[in-house]
Amino acid sequence: MSDRQEQRSIGDLFSQLANETTTLVRQEVQLAKVELSQKVAQVGKEVGFIGLGGAVAYAGLLAIVASVILLIAQFMPAWVSALVVGVIVLGVGYFLTKQHLDALTHLDPTPRATIETLKQDKEWAKGQMQ
């Protein structure tokens, strides 16, 4: 079998190299798809939490508006409790939104594993050409 490999023509070797390179490129594309889909899923999760934080903040705003209405309409101490609840809900909404916006800004969308394997593949192809 060793004699057979030594007797292979340059055309056969280039054909094998082309086939292996095609397979390698397909595998790299598949890796990039998997890696990017994971990043997109993480971004979607963070965006969902931003929406949740916004909804909670909106509920806080409604509570503050209700406290102002109660203050003007009745001049009774009930507005104080509505104001406190509104401020607390608003604070929770701010905390959720701020926390997940920070997480989203620190998210690295670069497919690092794919880039690294492409570098390795380049070196492998160079080695095959020698």
C-alpha positions in Angstrom: 0.0 0.0 0.0 2.9 2.3 0.7 4.1 1.8 -2.9 0.7 2.6 -4.2 0.6 5.9 -2.3 4.0 6.8 -3.7 2.8 6.1 -7.2 -0.3 8.4 -7.0 -0.2 11.2 -9.5 -0.1 14.8 -8.6 -3.7 15.1 -10.0 -4.9 12.4 -7.5 -3.2 14.2 -4.7 -4.7 17.6 -5.6 -8.1 15.9 -6.0 -7.8 14.4 -2.5 -6.7 17.8 -1.2 -9.6 19.5 -2.8 -12.1 16.9 -1.3 -10.6 17.2 2.1 -10.6 21.0 1.9 -14.2 21.0 0.9 -15.1 18.7 3.8 -13.2 20.9 6.1 -14.9 24.1 4.9 -18.3 22.5 5.3 -17.4 21.5 8.9 -16.2 25.0 9.6 -19.4 26.5 8.3 -21.4 24.1 10.4 -19.4 25.1 13.5 -19.9 28.8 12.7 -23.7 28.2 12.5 -23.8 26.4 15.8 -21.7 29.0 17.5 -23.7 31.9 16.1 -27.0 30.3 17.0 -25.8 30.0 20.6 -24.9 33.7 20.7 -28.2 34.7 19.1 -30.1 32.6 21.8 -28.1 34.4 24.5 -28.9 37.8 23.0 -32.6 36.9 22.7 -32.6 35.9 26.4 -31.1 39.3 27.4 -33.5 41.2 25.3 -36.4 39.3 26.9 -35.1 40.4 30.4 -34.8 44.0 29.2 -38.4 43.8 28.1 -39.4 42.4 31.5 -37.5 45.2 33.2 -39.3 47.7 31.1 -42.7 46.2 31.9 -41.9 46.3 35.7 -40.7 49.9 35.4 -44.0 50.7 33.6 -46.0 49.2 36.4 -44.0 51.4 38.8 -44.9 54.4 36.8 -48.5 53.5 36.9 -48.3 53.2 40.7 -46.7 56.6 40.9 -49.4 58.1 38.7 -52.1 56.4 40.9 -50.5 57.9 44.0 -50.6 61.4 42.5 -54.2 60.9 41.6 -55.0 59.7 45.1 -53.1 62.7 46.5 -55.0 65.2 44.5 -58.4 63.5 44.8 -58.5 62.8 48.5 -55.6 64.4 50.4 -55.4 61.3 52.5 -52.4 59.3 53.7 -53.3 56.5 51.3 -51.2 58.2 48.6 -48.1 57.6 50.7 -48.4 53.9 50.5 -49.0 54.0 46.8 -46.0 56.2 46.3 -43.8 53.9 48.3 -45.0 50.9 46.3 -44.4 52.8 43.1 -40.9 53.7 44.0 -40.0 50.1 45.0 -41.5 48.7 41.8 -39.7 51.3 39.8 -36.4 50.5 41.5 -36.8 46.8 40.8 -37.5 47.6 37.1 -34.5 49.8 36.9 -32.3 47.1 38.5 -33.5 44.4 36.1 -33.1 46.6 33.1 -29.6 47.9 34.1 -28.3 44.4 35.0 -29.3 42.8 31.7 -28.3 45.8 29.5 -24.8 45.5 31.1 -24.8 41.8 30.3 -25.8 42.5 26.8 -23.1 45.1 26.2 -20.4 42.6 27.5 -21.6 39.8 25.2 -19.0 39.0 22.6 -20.7 38.0 19.3 -17.4 36.9 17.7 -17.3 33.1 16.8 -13.9 32.6 18.5 -13.8 28.8 18.2 -14.5 29.1 14.4 -11.7 31.7 14.0 -9.3 29.5 15.9 -10.0 26.4 13.9 -9.8 28.4 10.6 -6.3 29.4 11.6 -5.4 25.8 12.3 -6.9 24.8 9.0 -4.8 27.3 7.2 -1.7 25.9 8.8 -2.8 22.4 7.9 -3.4 23.3 4.3 0.0 25.0 4.1 1.5 21.8 5.4 -0.3 19.7 2.8 1.1 21.9 0.0 4.7 21.3 1.0 
